[in-house]
Amino acid sequence: MDKQQIAEILAKPYAQQLLNGPEPARLAYDGLDGDPRVIPIGFWTEGEQILMATLPKSAKVAALRKNPKVALTIDTGVFPPKVLLIRGTAELALHPGIPDGYLHSGHKVMTDAQYPAWEAGVRALYDEMTLITITPTWTKLLDFETTIPQSVEDLIKSKSAS
Protein backbone atom coordinates (compact mmCIF):
# COMPACT_ATOMS: atom_id res chain seq x y z
CA MET A 1 0.00 0.00 0.00
CA ASP A 2 1.47 3.38 -0.94
CA LYS A 3 1.49 6.64 1.03
CA GLN A 4 -1.28 8.18 -1.10
CA GLN A 5 -3.64 5.24 -0.42
CA ILE A 6 -2.87 5.43 3.30
CA ALA A 7 -3.46 9.19 3.35
CA GLU A 8 -6.82 8.78 1.54
CA ILE A 9 -8.05 6.24 4.08
CA LEU A 10 -6.87 8.28 7.07
CA ALA A 11 -8.59 11.38 5.66
CA LYS A 12 -12.03 9.73 5.50
CA PRO A 13 -14.57 11.17 7.96
CA TYR A 14 -14.97 7.96 10.00
CA ALA A 15 -11.19 7.56 10.22
CA GLN A 16 -10.87 11.16 11.40
CA GLN A 17 -13.57 10.58 14.03
CA LEU A 18 -11.64 7.60 15.35
CA LEU A 19 -8.26 9.34 15.21
CA ASN A 20 -9.58 12.39 17.07
CA GLY A 21 -12.07 10.71 19.40
CA PRO A 22 -11.72 9.49 22.98
CA GLU A 23 -11.23 5.80 22.20
CA PRO A 24 -7.77 4.42 22.96
CA ALA A 25 -5.76 2.60 20.36
CA ARG A 26 -5.04 -1.05 20.89
CA LEU A 27 -1.34 -1.51 20.18
CA ALA A 28 -0.18 -4.98 19.17
CA TYR A 29 3.49 -5.91 19.23
CA ASP A 30 5.73 -8.89 19.95
CA GLY A 31 7.04 -9.10 23.50
CA LEU A 32 10.67 -9.91 24.22
CA ASP A 33 9.61 -13.50 24.93
CA GLY A 34 8.18 -13.78 21.41
CA ASP A 35 4.57 -13.86 22.57
CA PRO A 36 2.15 -11.25 21.18
CA ARG A 37 0.87 -8.39 23.28
CA VAL A 38 -2.12 -6.07 22.83
CA ILE A 39 -2.50 -3.05 25.10
CA PRO A 40 -4.87 -0.09 25.19
CA ILE A 41 -2.95 3.16 24.90
CA GLY A 42 -3.70 6.84 24.46
CA PHE A 43 -2.44 8.44 21.27
CA TRP A 44 -2.45 11.52 19.09
CA THR A 45 -1.69 12.18 15.45
CA GLU A 46 0.70 14.38 13.53
CA GLY A 47 -0.04 14.18 9.84
CA GLU A 48 -0.33 10.50 8.97
CA GLN A 49 1.77 9.41 11.95
CA ILE A 50 0.29 8.09 15.18
CA LEU A 51 2.16 8.98 18.35
CA MET A 52 2.08 7.79 21.94
CA ALA A 53 4.36 8.22 24.93
CA THR A 54 5.37 5.94 27.76
CA LEU A 55 8.00 5.26 30.41
CA PRO A 56 11.47 4.82 28.93
CA LYS A 57 11.93 1.61 30.97
CA SER A 58 8.58 0.06 29.99
CA ALA A 59 8.49 -3.46 28.58
CA LYS A 60 6.95 -2.24 25.32
CA VAL A 61 9.89 0.12 24.69
CA ALA A 62 12.38 -2.74 25.01
CA ALA A 63 10.22 -4.96 22.79
CA LEU A 64 9.77 -2.26 20.12
CA ARG A 65 13.52 -1.68 20.02
CA LYS A 66 13.95 -5.36 19.14
CA ASN A 67 11.02 -5.55 16.68
CA PRO A 68 9.44 -2.26 15.59
CA LYS A 69 6.60 -3.82 13.58
CA VAL A 70 3.21 -3.04 15.14
CA ALA A 71 -0.50 -3.13 14.49
CA LEU A 72 -3.09 -0.70 15.84
CA THR A 73 -6.84 -0.92 16.08
CA ILE A 74 -9.03 2.04 16.98
CA ASP A 75 -12.72 1.25 17.18
CA THR A 76 -16.06 2.20 18.65
CA GLY A 77 -18.10 0.01 20.96
CA VAL A 78 -21.41 0.79 19.30
CA PHE A 79 -23.35 -0.69 16.39
CA PRO A 80 -22.56 -0.52 13.57
CA PRO A 81 -18.91 -0.69 14.56
CA LYS A 82 -16.36 1.70 13.11
CA VAL A 83 -12.87 0.19 12.98
CA LEU A 84 -9.59 1.66 11.80
CA LEU A 85 -6.87 -0.94 11.29
CA ILE A 86 -3.26 0.18 10.92
CA ARG A 87 -0.02 -1.72 10.45
CA GLY A 88 3.26 0.08 10.63
CA THR A 89 6.70 0.60 12.03
CA ALA A 90 7.51 2.21 15.37
CA GLU A 91 10.35 4.66 15.92
CA LEU A 92 11.43 5.48 19.47
CA ALA A 93 12.92 8.72 20.77
CA LEU A 94 13.61 9.96 24.27
CA HIS A 95 11.62 13.13 24.98
CA PRO A 96 12.50 15.48 27.86
CA GLY A 97 9.45 16.25 29.97
CA ILE A 98 5.91 15.51 28.80
CA PRO A 99 4.96 15.73 25.11
CA ASP A 100 2.07 18.17 24.54
CA GLY A 101 0.30 15.46 22.54
CA TYR A 102 0.36 13.15 25.56
CA LEU A 103 -1.39 15.78 27.65
CA HIS A 104 -3.93 16.42 24.87
CA SER A 105 -4.64 12.70 24.41
CA GLY A 106 -5.22 12.35 28.15
CA HIS A 107 -7.65 15.26 28.12
CA LYS A 108 -9.76 13.47 25.46
CA VAL A 109 -10.88 10.86 28.00
CA MET A 110 -11.74 13.01 31.01
CA THR A 111 -13.82 15.98 31.99
CA ASP A 112 -12.41 19.49 32.21
CA ALA A 113 -12.83 19.27 35.99
CA GLN A 114 -10.70 16.08 36.17
CA TYR A 115 -7.94 17.31 33.89
CA PRO A 116 -6.00 19.75 36.15
CA ALA A 117 -5.35 17.16 38.87
CA TRP A 118 -4.39 14.53 36.29
CA GLU A 119 -2.04 16.95 34.50
CA ALA A 120 -0.40 17.97 37.78
CA GLY A 121 0.13 14.31 38.67
CA VAL A 122 1.65 13.54 35.27
CA ARG A 123 3.97 16.56 35.42
CA ALA A 124 5.13 15.55 38.91
CA LEU A 125 5.74 11.94 37.90
CA TYR A 126 7.57 12.05 34.56
CA ASP A 127 10.92 13.74 33.96
CA GLU A 128 11.13 12.20 30.50
CA MET A 129 9.13 9.89 28.28
CA THR A 130 9.79 7.71 25.28
CA LEU A 131 7.94 8.98 22.25
CA ILE A 132 6.63 6.16 20.04
CA THR A 133 5.95 7.29 16.48
CA ILE A 134 4.07 4.86 14.26
CA THR A 135 4.41 5.33 10.52
CA PRO A 136 1.59 3.43 8.81
CA THR A 137 2.49 0.99 6.04
CA TRP A 138 -1.08 -0.33 5.62
CA THR A 139 -4.53 0.86 6.68
CA LYS A 140 -8.13 -0.25 6.38
CA LEU A 141 -11.33 1.41 7.52
CA LEU A 142 -14.35 -0.76 8.25
CA ASP A 143 -17.53 1.23 8.83
CA PHE A 144 -20.01 -1.59 8.08
CA GLU A 145 -21.97 0.86 5.96
CA THR A 146 -19.69 1.43 2.97
CA THR A 147 -16.84 -0.96 3.83
CA ILE A 148 -16.88 -4.43 5.34
CA PRO A 149 -14.27 -7.18 5.78
CA GLN A 150 -13.31 -8.77 2.46
CA SER A 151 -14.38 -12.24 3.61
CA VAL A 152 -17.90 -10.95 4.42
CA GLU A 153 -18.05 -9.17 1.07
CA ASP A 154 -17.02 -12.42 -0.68
CA LEU A 155 -19.68 -14.37 1.21
CA ILE A 156 -22.39 -11.88 0.23
CA LYS A 157 -21.34 -12.13 -3.44
CA SER A 158 -21.36 -15.93 -3.36
CA LYS A 159 -24.82 -16.02 -1.74
CA SER A 160 -26.13 -13.50 -4.31
CA ALA A 161 -24.82 -15.63 -7.17
CA SER A 162 -26.60 -18.75 -5.88
C-alpha positions, 0 to 999 in steps of 0.5 A, a space after each residue: 500500500 502506498 502513502 497516497 492510499 494510506 493518506 486517503 483512508 486516514 482522511 475519510 470522515 470515520 477515520 478522522 472521528 476515530 483518530 480524534 475521538 476518545 477511544 484508545 488505540 489497541 497496540 499490538 506488538 511482539 514481547 521480548 519473549 516472542 509472545 504477542 501483546 495487545 495493550 490499550 494506549 492513548 495516542 495523538 496524530 501528527 499528519 499521517 503518523 500516530 504517536 504515543 508516549 510511555 515510560 522509557 523503561 517500559 516493557 513495550 519500549 524494550 520490545 519495540 527496540 527489538 522488533 518495531 513492527 506493530 498493528 493498531 486498532 481504533 474502534 467504537 463500541 457501538 453498532 454498527 462498529 467503526 474500525 480503523 486498522 493500521 499496520 506500521 513501524 515504530 520509531 522510538 525517541 527519548 523526549 524530555 518532559 511531557 509531550 504536549 500530545 500526551 497531555 492532549 490525548 489524556 484530556 480526550 478521555 476526562 472531563 475538564 474538571 478532572 484534567 487539572 489534577 491529572 495533569 499535575 500528577 503527570 507533570 510531577 511523575 515524569 521527567 522524561 518519556 519515550 515517544 513512540 511514532 508509528 508510521 503506517 504501512 497499511 490501513 483499512 477502515 471498516 464502517 459496516 456501511 460502505 466498507 466491510 471485511 473482504 471475507 464478508 463481502 465475498 460471502 455476500 457475493 457468493 450467496 447472491 450468485 446462488 
